[in-house]
Amino acid sequence: MARTNASDRPSGATEAARGPLIVTEDESLLDDLLRLCAAAGTEPEVVFTAPPRAVSWDNAPLVLVGVEASGRARGCGRRKGVLLVGRGGTDSADSEAWRRAVAVGADHVLFLPAAETWLVDRLADVAEGSGGPALTIGVVGGRGGAGASTLACGLAVTAARTGLRAMLVDGDPLGGGLDILLGAERTGGLRWPDLADSRGRVNSGVLEESLPRLGSLSVLSWDRGQPVLIPPQAMRSVLGAARRRGGVVVVDLPRKVDETVAETLGQVDVGLLVVPAELRAVAAGCRVAAAFAQEIDDLRVVARGPFGSGLDGAEIARLVGLPLAGELAPEPALADPMSGGAPPGSATRGPLARFSGAFLGQALAATGCVAA
């Protein structure tokens, strides 16, 4: 990119600027910042010798100010997303950088090359148009056949129906495939085996567009081949990309915690443990709860009916030792979820859709996650 002064730009050229703004007087630093922008897939606006125009300063999603050029930014208004960038050196130089950061109202002070990886991630967020992370819900059964996969599908279908960006992730390689439960097993798109070698940062927009879709719901499931090991690094990359799109991400989890599941739980905001109203299910649920509670702070019980023998939601939650997220009444239409009927949660007046809608509303409000 050519080094240009802000005053050399045609009037209105920066009105719709979507890339970051670079303000520097150091050609070597500019070369580094342009290289990092290219690596992140974003094209910046550069002002090299003149103060930044107000429209550029106010509208840029991210502003990178060289330490040596901080004086030119002092007259600009205070805003979020200003990063002061320099090179690590002596303690006195670092102290001066922090002093200048306070003067311009910078959010962070970065010293290259140490902060290059962090900065590329921030720049890539700009390129992808990423906002805050999605509300991420992990669902696990207290025993086999508890209905965890059905609830996971119901939550994701409900989120998509209400206008939220939604993604359903099948985290259980032995579960048979959530795309079958949704009736999307013949829908084209990538499955887990295609993503097993993922490392580093995965572009969130590309991921969303490459997956099978059921209306506005994206689904990451398994194929019908041999089970494929998903390393923790791949789960970290893929789930991180899914979360950066905002909205709601629902993960159907296996009941055994291994390294990959632990990586998944590290990105989950709230976990739901589905426990049927049966004594054996409660006993099994206690074991699952003990394992999962070590990896996730917010783990709650969903008590699944029919209820009897003195076991209601409150009693089940007490026995398992977790807060109660709610009770889920039986839904006759889902008695045989593999029968080829509508996806779980499609019946808007059914117990599953009602529970999912109420839970999503409460969880989004409580976590402050981005809902769009």
C-alpha positions, 0 to 999 in steps of 0.5 A, a space after each residue: 500500500 502506498 504511504 499517503 497523507 490523509 489530506 491527499 485522499 479524495 473527499 469522502 474516501 474514508 466515509 465507508 472505511 471498514 479496515 483499521 486506521 494506522 497512524 504512524 511516522 515510522 516507515 519500519 513500523 508501518 511495514 510491519 503493521 501492513 504485513 500483519 494486516 495482510 496476514 489478517 486479511 484486512 486492508 487498512 487506511 494509512 495516515 503518515 504525516 498528517 493528523 487523522 481526519 475525524 471521520 476516519 478516527 471515529 468510524 474505523 473499527 480499530 485504530 493503530 497509533 505508533 508511539 512516535 505519532 501519539 502527539 498527532 492523536 491527542 486532539 482526536 476524541 476519546 473512543 474505544 479500540 485505540 491501540 498504541 504500538 511500539 517496539 519493546 526496548 528499555 524500561 524507560 521507553 516502555 514507561 514513555 509508551 504507557 504515558 503516551 497511551 494514557 494521553 491518547 486514551 488507548 485501550 492497550 499498549 503493544 510491543 512488537 514483535 512480541 504482540 504480533 500474534 495477539 494483534 493479528 487476531 484482533 485485526 482478523 476480528 475486524 476483517 470478519 466483522 466479529 462482535 462479541 462471542 456467541 452464547 455457547 451452551 453445552 448439553 450432556 445426558 445424565 445417562 444414555 438416551 436421556 434426550 440430550 441430543 434432542 434438547 441440543 437440537 431443540 435449542 439450536 432450532 429455536 434460536 434460528 427460528 427467533 432470528 438469532 445466528 445459530 450453529 449446532 455442533 455435534 461433539 459426540 463422535 459415537 452419537 450417530 450424527 445430529 444431521 440425521 436427527 435434523 433430517 439433513 444427512 443428505 445436505 451438502 457441506 463439511 463434516 467433522 472429518 474435513 476439519 480434523 486437521 484444523 489448526 490456528 485461526 479458522 475464518 468464522 465466515 468461511 466456516 459458517 458458509 461451508 457447513 450444511 444448513 437447515 434454513 438459517 441453522 448451520 450444523 457441524 456433524 459427522 459423516 457415516 465413515 469410521 470415527 475420526 479423532 478430533 484433537 483438542 487443537 482442532 476443537 479449539 480452532 473450530 469452536 472458537 471460529 463458531 463463537 466469533 460469529 455471535 448468536 448462539 452455539 449449541 454443542 452436543 457433548 459425550 458423557 466422558 471428559 477427555 482432552 477434547 471435551 475439556 477444551 470444549 467445556 473451556 469455551 462453554 458459557 453454560 452446561 445443561 445436564 439432562 436427567 430423566 426422572 428415574 432413580 438410576 438416571 439420577 445416580 448416573 447423572 451424579 457421576 457425570 456431574 462430578 466429572 463435568 463440574 471440574 471443567 465448567 463453572 455454570 452447570 445446571 440440571 434439566 429434569 426430563 419427565 414424565 415425573 413420578 415416584 416423588 421425583 420432580 425437578 427440584 428433587 432431582 437437582 437436589 440429589 445431583 447437587 446442581 441448580 435446576 435450569 427447568 423441567 422438560 415435559 414429554 412431547 409425544 411427537 418426539 417419542 421416536 426422533 428418528 422416524 423422519 418427522 420435523 426437527 426437534 423444537 419445530 413445534 412452536 407450542 410444544 414443551 421443547 420449544 417452550 423450554 428452549 425459548 424461555 431458557 435462551 431468553 434468560 441465558 442471553 440476558 444473563 450473560 450479555 452475549 451478542 444475540 445477532 
